[in-house]
């Protein structure tokens, strides 16, 4: 049999993130319908590596195919988002309470390290499930830039608020009567606090947008990059505004302690700063090398690779 008649040229390997060519696409005319109604596993295959093989005419290029990752249900995403936010709020608030209880022994560096480490471990452990937003400001900013579906925004924010309340009231029971130490309130003027919260939220979202939506950024180090940004922001603004960067970081402890001083700052400035930070990065990032590949990417970016 002439090789040119029996084997059609295999297509070139697909780029990462796009479906590959069928493994045996050149033999479709020889395959017959068995009539059993069962879908072939090969037809659902999307990534599966085959080394180049030799023939009398030369070497055929490698064929790449990959099994699609199993879909993650919304319930699993929301559950992971709830647990991640709970860990973050509990860690950051508890450290602030212990710092007050021990007359400042934790220091500002300890407070920064606690929140930064909490963000890092949560992103590394749940980022592949829910995207690890942990923050309504980030969720809204992702949705505004079409990196996250708007229909999931209320559910995510609801899980984040519920997690904040659970963490805060748990700490109120455990740490009572000094729950007030975990509330973020301005120590200076409201203008200073608003400006600082806006700036540090801008910093945070700028970095998050880079590592979560730009394929040329070092996505594998997203947890470290975002955790380090949180630490830096707390060192900058922790003394003046409390460095919330997150509406639910303030909301839950404020309700549990009954302290609503200037709460409007922490419910508005982080959202505005995150929107501007995400928009600025999207404006300055390098253009896509292949706009078709960019259009085929999944809608939900976050920290899911």
Secondary structure, DSSP 8 states (H G I E B T S, - for coil): --HHHH---------TTS----TTGGGGGG----SS----GGGGB-B-EE---EETTEE---EE-BB------HHHHHHHHHHHHHHHHHHHHHHHHHHHHTTSSSHHHHHHHHHHHHHHHHHHHHHHHH----SHHHHHHHHHTTSS-GGGHHHHHHHHHHHHHHHHHHHHHHHTT-GGGGS---SS-HHHHHHHHHHHHHHHHHHHHHHHH-TTS-GGGHHHHHHHHHHHHHHHHTTTT----SHHHHHHHHHHHT--TTHHHHHHHHHHHHHHHHHHHHHHS---S-HHHHHHS-S--TT--
